[in-house]
Amino acid sequence: MNLQWNPIEMEYKEIGQNKKTLEKIITGESPALIIKNFYNDDSCKTIAQRIEAKTFENNQKIKKIGVSLVSFISRKSEYFIQADALRKTICELFSDLEDPRKKIHNALQVLFPEKQVTIAVENGKKYACGVIRLHELGDFAPIHRDSARFEARSFDVSKFPIQLSTVLYIQQSQKGGELVLHKKSWKKSDEKYRNINFGYSKNVISDCNQSVKIKPNQGDLVIINPIYYHEILPVRANRRITLGLFLAFSRHGDKVVTWS
Ligand SMILES: O=C(O)CCC(=O)C(=O)O
């Protein structure tokens, strides 16, 4: 039996030959699927420069561009208003470039040929599509898990039993900022370990005997099962920039829906 818990790596051009691989991420047999060279390096640099310019324009630190559902758990109508309000801002970052969100949708369509992949819609309202997260020097994300099924019960996306997370690395920090994946999935009784602000105390993984640290390159796309605990180690050099998008589906349903 293979006791190693290692990520699976493949080149972007190979995804069509590896449709079954995602199953290993869903079941937790493997911690992550890393699709190497998914998005063009020069386009990543252009997006990073546009974000840099934006920060100066605003003359303030921005940690996020776009809308993330988790910030609107109890403010559903506000979520949809903000999702619409920020669509243009996100689109502008990708103007004249291949839209990485479309590329992610196309890749998912290859991985789920029997389903239709679309941005989630609820009562005619479109969910947000993609959130850009900036981690500056010293920033980190504590141990956490993502579960719309548990956290976002008033939203339709919570009805899908299987949720995955895609992360595109637009800029990688030269030092630190690794993603650590723990081989332990969330259960309700873990809520006692929850931090007041965000994430969980280290005690939540005290019975976890396998963790893996990954540091994908700029342009790589990573797919994880976010019900498994994960964390981002402190950034020790330049800014780390990612684009995140969730997807969810049911085994026998005909749809894969995405949102952020
Ligand atoms: O940025 C990463 O590497 C992982 C993102 C993450 O922790 C999350 O989306 O919950």
PDBQT file of the ligand as one rigid body, heavy atoms in Angstrom, charges set to zero:
ROOT
HETATM    1  O1  LIG A 301      -3.665  30.306  -1.820  1.00  0.00    +0.000 OA
HETATM    2  C1  LIG A 301      -3.549  29.115  -1.579  1.00  0.00    +0.000 C 
HETATM    3  O2  LIG A 301      -2.496  28.494  -1.828  1.00  0.00    +0.000 OA
HETATM    4  C2  LIG A 301      -4.689  28.356  -0.964  1.00  0.00    +0.000 C 
HETATM    5  C3  LIG A 301      -5.922  29.138  -0.849  1.00  0.00    +0.000 C 
HETATM    6  C4  LIG A 301      -6.719  28.839   0.372  1.00  0.00    +0.000 C 
HETATM    7  O3  LIG A 301      -6.234  28.576   1.428  1.00  0.00    +0.000 OA
HETATM    8  C5  LIG A 301      -8.177  28.867   0.249  1.00  0.00    +0.000 C 
HETATM    9  O4  LIG A 301      -8.704  29.234  -0.807  1.00  0.00    +0.000 OA
HETATM   10  O5  LIG A 301      -8.863  28.501   1.209  1.00  0.00    +0.000 OA
ENDROOT
TORSDOF 0
